[in-house]
Amino acid sequence: MKRIFIFTLIVSFLIGVFSLAPPPTESAKSYSKSEIRDMMRDIQTLNLINGLNLSQDQMQKLLPVAREVKQRQDKIQATFDRKNNEIYSVLKEMKSQLMSKSDVTNDLKKRYHNAEGEIKKQRVEFNERMKVLNKEISGILNDNQKVVLKEYQPCIVPVKSIANPERIGQAAGGERFQRLFSRIRRIPEDRYPQAKERILARTKEKIKMHIRDDKEREAALKNLSEAMDKARSLSDEEFEMKKGEIASNIKPERKKSRNIEQKFIDRFLLNPNLVSILEHKMRMASR
């Protein structure tokens, strides 16, 4: 009897513990590449917006443009979603036919063009309208903001320079290089070549994440190599006067053929999610 009583107490205690325990949580959501990409774009957009220091009036002018972009983007997405199953069915049949012969039937080609046609038409209209809205946004920004826009290096974690707080993103890394040059100047002459090679090798690995173009990467490494040599060749007085200038020359010039201002407006200021960003910023500014 005593054993039964003890057993009953233990069971009652366990039931009470489990009843108080929180319910099991659902498995964590697995985010798609597109969701992660959109989130990264939003963060890069926020870093740019924060650096532009937009006035309330400028945000008021940007908001209707951002709303139009979102409406048009949503319309294209809705059309794609509506046509998605139809296009997939046609593509699946195309694949099946191409597995056994070198071409697909004319009927299947026609079905594909009809299914894709509406989406393509909306995309063409969207791209043409974006060119107009791009110029509209450019007209809203002042000259200083356009300089900041051109200098922006898209980033997730912003790095600001104390000496140049108006420069945003990863554009203002001059102070790091100045500290690097100061350390390099203290390296004995016989150890400098090996130290230089190690620095260039580490830098080459790091900038792969930030500079995709091979020629731009090589130009940046060449500039860094020459800058280190120059920093060591100067007297203490000359180095103190010129270290900022030497550091600023490391970053390679952007390609002349690319319209950076237009490209960054397209990417960040014509971001469909800019609407919620601007609305939040405006609410914060009005408090």
Secondary structure by P-SEA (a helix, b strand, c coil): caaaaaaaaaaaaaaaaaaaccccccccccccaaaaaaaaaaaaaaaaaaaacccaaaaaaaaaaaaaaaaaaaaaaaaaaaaaaaaaaaaaaaaaaaaccccccaaaaaaaaaaaaaaaaaaaaaaaaaaaaaaaaaaaccaaaaaaaaacccccbbbbbcccccccccccaaaaaaaaaaaaaaccccaaaaaaaaaaaaaaaaaccccccaaaaaaaaaaaaaaaaaaaaccaaaaaacaaaaaaacccccccccaaaaaaaacccccccaaaaaaaaaaaaac
